[in-house]
Amino acid sequence: MLNRYPLWKYLLILIVLLVGLLYSLPNLFPEDPAVQISSAQGDSTLDEAQLERVQQSLRDADIDIKAIEREEASVLIRLDDADHQLRTRDLIAEQLGDDYVVALNLAESTPAWLQSLSASPMTLGLDLRGGVHFLLEVDMEAALTQRLEVNASAMREQLRSERIRYRGTDVDGRTLTITFASEEDRDNARRLISREFNDFDYASEQDGRASLLVMTLTDQAVAEIEDYAINQNLTTLRNRVDELGVAEPLVQRQGPDRIVVELPGVQDTVAAKRVVGATANLEFRLEARPDTPDAETETFPFRNDPDRTADLMRDVIITGDSVSSASRNFDENGRPQVNINLDGTGGTLMNRATRTNIGRNMAVLFIEHKTRERTVMEDGEEVTVREPYTERGLISLATIQSALGNSFRITGLDSPTEAADLALLLRSGSLAAPIYFVQERTIGPSLGAENIERGLMSVQIGLLLVVLFMLIRYKVFGIFANLALALNLTLLVAAMSLLGATLTLPGIAGIVLTLGMAVDANVLIFERIREELRGGLSVQQAIHAGYERAFSSIVDANITTLLVAIILFSIGTGPVKGFAVTLSLGILTSLFTALMVTRAMVNLTFGGKPVKKLWI
């Protein structure tokens, strides 16, 4: 019989629509503006007396509190009005001082029964939800220095293995200088080193009685090191952002030495800067013996006790680059520790160094690159100058009891947060060169709310125009198309929520375009039905022919558009991807609603019934 679906097909359509409705519901519960309070060290939270003082100060300022929630190491204060967020943050920060970090936040308000079904609202992009924007600069001079230091360590080991005596090494800019007591030692060293290190221009010089081997990086080597530094930093930053759990972040190169990082939804800029901008790394070194020459040792303080120091060998066993995985844990005394697993090369080097030094102390050296700013006068104007500096401190100094392999642990950490941050940095990889914050911008939720309002307005206007056109043009069939259009929008929202796709302003533009394309398929079908009616077919035959003969044209048109959207997603970044995501999902939901949902409504209304005239 014409224009009749089997029962299973009606049930399938009904199930899809119900699931779509269910998973689109969380978007009806907007996030609450909130302020999050956490300890600056991350290992404590507010006590009841402090929290009461905070509440009283907000009541005195006529700021309504919706709810207060305690979490493991923080307190979340939900507000009724987003306009009070900034004022609330400032009041609390003034009340608590520097011991606590007070950050803007958006707290999810999805009902518990929906959360139990893993239903959550769409993720909003930086332009809608707010977040942080960082512009970072890579210190290329430090990248060259670090590479030269690694080369110097390898050269010293090579010289010792060949029993060639040297006095010391010095790194200056792109030049590495090794000092020898005699010309013979220098010439032997030059022949030995030049065979394996091809990135240098070599020169032999004299400084009084000392003989110098001066090695300068070639221009090609400098370019390769700088390119490696920026690409490695990009990879590391992406790993760190992934560890933060930020949806749809943007991490991309800008110019020769800068990187842009955008974190949608992140309002705690202090925590974001601590993780994203951290340039920390670890070095594992042996403690120097009493008879070790001064040229081969360095003295470092302990991080938690600066008055206490230890002399370490200059040669590094391994660095944090050899860590394959790291996790925070607690030792048998309840103190925080980091469990570390090394890669194959790192495990081999660690085993080789420890099996011949049982009973000797091994140190874990924590290295962090920072900057300080000071104001100077230039041409009568105050100018802020950024000065990079490096802090090095010992985390632990422990005796090697037995040969170590790929797995061991680091103790001596001050707090669980420090252990968690260190584990995160080691998992995500160390930076090839220090990075510095050139620009920091926070996009508040209020600006995002304005963008959302405008975006919704554009969708509503587009939807209204399409609905009016379809009603006027196609009468009853226009009602079917409009119902399908509403269901299409519901399914699109549900699909984006389920997949965790991020909605941006360009994504809203994709939704508006989808609304137009959704009815385009119905227009083709309805016009085809009109033609068949004019050709003399009966109502039932015309409906059947209209859907069957328009099918190939609809699929072909939508498949080509879908291919373009996939290409945009694969090669685009940021806003382009947001547009491509909504367009791709919209095409799929449009095909379902146009070809199946409207057909089901038409079949239920006209199928198997004696209809003499069709209002279309």
N, C-alpha and C positions, 0 to 999 in steps of 0.2 A: 504494500500500500504506500502511496506517495506521502511524503512529508510526515512520516512517523519515525521516531527514534525507538530503539529497543530500551527496555527498562534500565539495563546496566549503564547505558550512556547518560540517561537522566541522572542516575545516582552518582556517576562519576563527576558530572558537572556540579551537582549539588555539594558533593564532598569538597571539591576544589574551592568553590565559593565560600563554604563555611570555614575552611582552613584559612583562606585569605582574609576573611572578616576577623577571625580570631587573632591572627598575627599582625593585623593592622591596628587592632584596638590600643596597644600600648602608646601609639602616637597621639591618642586623645588625652594622655596624662603628661602634661609638660613638666620638664624638670624644675625643681624648686631652686630659686637663688639661695645660695648658702655661703657661709664663711667657715673655713676649716682651720682649726688651731692645732699645731703640733709643736713639739719641743724642737729647739734649734739643733740639739744633739740627736733627737729622734728616739731617745730611750726612756722618756717619761711623758706623762700627760697631766692635765690640770687636776688639782685636788678640788674637793667640794667647796672650800672657802674661796678659792680663786674663781671658780665657776660662778658662785653666787655674786661675787663682786662684778664680774662681767655682765651678768644678767641685770644687775641693778643699774649699771651704767647705761645699758641699752634702754631700760625702762625710763630712766631719767631723760633720755634723748628722744622719747616717744617713738621708739622703733619696736614694731611688733615681731615677736618670735613665734614662728609656727611650730617648731619642735627642736629638741636638743638630743643628739645621739652621740653616745660614747663608742669609740672604736678602740682598737688595740693600743694605739699610741697617739691618738688624736681625738678631738671633739668636733663634731659637725653641728653647726647652728643653722637651721633652716629658717628662711625669712618669708614674709608674705609679699614683699614688694622688692623688685629688682633695683628700684631707684635707691634703696637704702643700703645696698651692698657695700659700695665704696666707703660710705660714712661709717657703717658698722665695722669694717676692717680697720679703719683709722682709729676708731674709738678703742677697739680691743687691743690693737698694737700699742697704743699709748698707755693702756691700763697694764699690760703684761711686760712691756719692755723688750729687750733684745734676747731674752731667754727663750722666746717662743716665736714661731713663724706663723703669721696670720695670712691666709691666702683666700682669694675668691674661688668659688666652686659652683658647680651645678649638680645638684643631688637628684638622682633618679627617683621618680614617684610612682612607678608602675606597681599596681596591686600585687600582693604576694601570690595570688592564685595564677596570675599570668606569668609571673617570674618562675613559678614551679613548672610551667610548660615551656620554659626557655624562650618566652616571648619578651621582646624588648623593643624600644623605639628605634627609629632610624638613627644612625650616627650622623651628626651634623658636622660640616666642614668648618675650617677656620673662619670663613666669611659669615657663617650663620651662628655658630656656637660660641665664637670667641676662642682665644688661645694665645699662644706666644709665638713670636717671630724673632729668630736670632740670625744675625749676620756675623759669621765667624771668619777670622783671618788666620791662615796657616803661616807659622814662623819658618820661612824657608832657610834662614841662616841657621836656626837650631837643627833643621833637618840635615844640613851639611855637616854640622858639628857632630851630631849623633852618629852619622855614617863614618866619619873620620875616627871617632872614638872606638867604634867597633873594629875598624881596620887596624887601628893602633894596637888593640888588644891581641888581634890575630897575629900581627907582625911580631909582637914581643914574644908570644908563645913559639913562633917559628924560629926566632933568633935563639931563644933558650934551647930549643931542641937541637940546633946546630952548633951550640956552644960558642956563639958569637956574642962578645961582651958589648953592652951598650950602657950609656949613662942615664938616659931618660928620653921621653917623648913629649912633644908639645903640639897642640892643635891651635891654629890661628886662622880664622876665616875658612878658606878652602885649601889651606896648606897644612901638611903634617910634616913635622921635623923630628928626626931621630938624631941624638947626639952620641958620638963615639969617642973613645980615647985615642984611637989611632986611625990613620988613613987606610991601613990594611983591613981593619975591621969594617970600616965604612964601605969599602969597595966590595968586600965579600958579601956584606949585607945587601948592597945594591943589586948584585948579580942574583942573589937568592930571592929577594922580594919582587924584583921586576918580572920574574918568570910567572908569578901568580897574580900580581896586582897590575892590571893593564890600564887602569883608569887614571893614571897619574903621568905627569911630566916630571922627570927626575933631574935633579941638579946636585952636584957635589960642591960644598962650600967649606971654608975655614973660619973659625971664630977663635982667634988666639991659638992655643994648643989643641982645642977641640975640633973634631972633624964632624961636619954636619951633612946629613942626607936629607935634602929638601924635596918633598913630593907635593905637587900641586895638581888638584883635580882638573881634568880637561873640561872644556866647555860642554862637550857632549855628555860627559859623566854628570856634570852639574844639572843639565837639563833632565836627564833620566832620573836623578835623585829627586828633583823637585816634582816631576810628574808622578813618580811613585808615591811621594809623600801625600799629595793631594788626593790621589785615588785610594790609597790605603786609609786615609782619614775619612773619606766618604764611606767606605765599607764599614769601618769601625763605628761611625756615628749612626749608620743605618741599623747596625746590630744593637747599639745601645737604645735607640728609639724603639726597636722591636721589643726589647726587654722591658721597656716602660709600659708596653701594652697600649700605645696610642694608635687609634684607628686612622688610616690613610694619612700618615705624616708625609711631609715633603722634605727631602734631603737631596740637594743638588748643587752642582758646582756653579760658581758665578765668577767669571774672569779667571785670571791665571792663578790666584792664590786665595780665593774666598769661597765660602760654602754657606748656603742658605738652609736653615732648618725651621720648619713650621710645624707646630704641634697643636692640632685642633683639640679644643676641650680642656687643655691644660691651663689652669689658672695659678697653680703653685709654681711661680717662676723660680723661686729659690731652689726647690727640689729639682726642677728641670735643668737649671744651670749647673747644679751640683753633679748631675749625672752626665749631661751632654758635654759640658765644658771641662770635665775632669781630665787631666792629662797625666794621671798617675800611672806608674808602672812599678814592677818589682825587679830587683836584681838579687840573685843568690850568690854570695861570695864566701870564701873561707876567711876566717880570722887570721891575721898575720902572726907569724912566729916572732919571738923576741929578736932573732938574729936576721930578720928580713930587712934588706936595704930600704932606706926611706923612699927611694925613687919608685919602689914597687908597692907602697902602701898608701892608704888614705884613712883619715880619721873622721868618724861620723858620730853625732850624738844620738841618743835614744829618743824616739818621738814622745814617749810619756814621761821621760826624765832627762831633760836637756843637759843637766849637769853631769850625767854619766855618758862616757864615750867609749868607743872601741876602735882599734886599728884593724882595717880590713885590707886584703889583697886587692890590687887594682884590677886584676883579671876577673871577669865575670864568668860564673859557671853556666847559668842560663838566665834569661829574662822572662817577663810575663808573656812574651810572644810564644813561648813553648807550651803554654797552658792550653789544654784542649777542653777542659770543663772545670768549673769551680762552683761550690755550693756552701752556703752558710750552715753552721751547726753549732753544737755546744759540747765542750769537753766534759770529763767526768766530774769536774767541780762546778759545772754550770756556767763557765766562762765562754764567751763567743770564740769561735774558731772558723777557719775556712778550709774545707777539704778540697784538695787539688789533684787533678789528673793531668799528666803531661803527655804530649804527643810522642811518637817514636824516637825522634831525634833528641828531644828534651830528656826523655827517660834514659837514653843511652849516655848522654853527657852527665846527667846527675849521678848515675850509677858509677861511671868511670871516676868522677871526682870524689865520691864518698867512700868507695870501697878501699881506696888507698889512703884515706885520711880518717879512719875510725879513731875516735877519742879526741878529735880536733873539733873546734867550734865552727859552726856555719851560721852565717848571718842572713837575715832577710831584710833587704834595704828597700825602703819605700821612697820613691822619687816622684815629686809633683812639681810641675811647671806652673808658675803663677805670674801675675802682673800686678804692679802697683802704679798708681797714678799720682803725679805731683804737678803742681801749677808753677809755671815759670813765666817770666816776662820776656817777650820778644817784640821788639819795635814798639814798646810802650803798651802792649796788649797782653793780657793773661792768656796763656796757652797751656792746655793740659797735655802733658807728656806721659806716655805709657812706657814703663820700664819693666821688661821681663826679668824674672829671677827664678831660681830653682831651689826648692827645699828638699833636702835628703835627710832621712832619719831611719833609725833601726827599729823594726817592729819586734824582732826577736833575735836572740843569740843562743843557740842550743848546741849541745854536744852531739856529735854524730855517733850513735850507738851501734849502728850497723849500716851496711850498704843500702842506700835508698834506690827505689825504682821509679815507676811511673806514678805512684800514688803516695801522698803524704799530706800533712796538715800544717797550717800556720796558726800559731797562737799568739797571745800578747796583744790582742785588739781591745780597744777601750769600750766599745758598745756593740750591741747586736746590729745597729744601723750601719756602723762602720764596717762590720763584717759583711753585711748584705751588699753594701755599695762596692766593697773591694771584690767580692765574688762576681757581681754584675760586670764590673770593669774587666776582670780577667776573662770572663766568658765571652764578652763582646769583642775583646782584643784591645791592645794598646794602640795609641796613636803613633804614627810614624814621625810626627813633629808636633810641637805644642800648638794649640789654637787659642786665639784671644777673641773676646766679644767686642766687635766693632759697633754693633747696633743691637738694641733690644727693644722690642715693641710688644706691648700686651693689648690685645683686642678684647675689650670687655663684652660680657654677655648682653649689655644693653644695646650695643651697636648690632650684634647678631640678631637680637629680637626685632630691630627695625628692618634688617634685611629679610628676615623671615616674614614679617608682616607685608612687605612689598612683594615678596615672592608669592605668598598666598593670594594677594590681591590680583597678581597677573594670572595665576591659575584660575581664579574665580571668574575673572573677566573673560578669559579664553573659553572656559567651560560654558558660561552663560551664552556667549555668542554662538557657539556650536550647537547648544541645546535649542536655541530659538530657531536657528536655520533648519535643523532637522525636523522640528515640529511643523514649521510652516511648509517645508518642501514635501515631506513624506507622510504627514498626518499620523495614522496609527503606527506605521512602521518607524516613524521618527521617535515615537515613544519607546519602541523596542531598542532602537539604537542608543537613545539617551540612557536607558536603564543599563544597557551593556557598557556604555561609557563610564557610568558611575562605578560599576563593578570592575571595569578595567583599571580605574584609578585605585580602587581598593586593593586589587591584586598586585599592582605595581608597588604600592607602599608596603604591602606584606612581603613581597619578594625582596625588596631592599632591606627590610628589617631582618628577615631570616638570613640573608647572605652577609649581613654586616656591611653593606655598601654605604659609602659616605655621600650624603646629600650636600651639594654646594649650590651657589647661585647659578653657575652654568648648568648644574643638574636640574634645577627648577626650569631652566629654559628647555632642557630636554623633555621634561614632563609636559610643558605647554605644547611643544612640537608633537609629542606622542598623542595628545588629545586630538589634534587635527588629523594625524595619520590614522587614529583609531576609527574615526567615522569615514575616512576615505574608503576603507574596504566596504563598509555598509553602503556608501554611495554607489560604488561599482555594482554591488548586488542588486540594490533597489532599482537602479537605472536599467539593469539587465532584465529584471522582472517586468518593468514597464514596456521594454521592447518586445518581450515575448507576448505580453498581453495585446500589444498592437499588432503582432503577427498572427493573432487569431487563436492562440492557445488558451485552454481553460485556466481558471485561477490556480488550481492545484498543479497543473503542468507548468505554468509560468513560474510559480514559486520554486518548484523543483529545478527547472532549467536555469533559473536565475542564480541559484546557489552553486549548481554544478559547473556551469560554464564560466562563472566569474572566479572560480577557485584558483585556476592556474595563473590568471593575471594577478590576483591578490598575492599569492605566494611568491611569484617571481619578483614583484615590486618590493615586497618586504624583505626578501632574501638579499637582494642587492643592497638595500639600505642597511641591513644587519651586517653585511660584510664590511661596508664602509665604517660602521660604528666599531667593529672589532679592530680594524686597522687603526682607527683613531685611539682606541684604548691601548693598543700594543706599542705605538710610537709616541703617543702624547704623554704629557705630564700635567699634574695638578688640575687646573680647570678643564682642560681638554678631556682628561680621563673621567671627571665627574659628569660631563655632558655625555660621553660615550656610554657610560654605565646605565644611566637612566634611559637613554635612547634604545640601547640593546634590550633591556628588560621590557621597556614599553612596547617594542615591536612584538616580542613573544606573547605578552599578555593581550595585545591588540588582536593578534591572529586567533587566540583562543576565544576571546569574547565575540569577535566578528563572525567567525566561522562556526562556532559551536553554541555559544550562549544565545545569540540572537536567533539562530536557527531553531534552538530548542523552544524559545518563546513563540516563534512563528508556528512551529509544529503544534504546540499545545493550544494555540489560539485557533488556527485554521485547519490543521491536519485532520483528514478523514471527515471533514464537515462539508455539507453542500453550500459553497459560497459562490454567489453569482456575480458579485461586484467587490472589487478590492480597492480600499481607500489608500492609495499610494501615489 
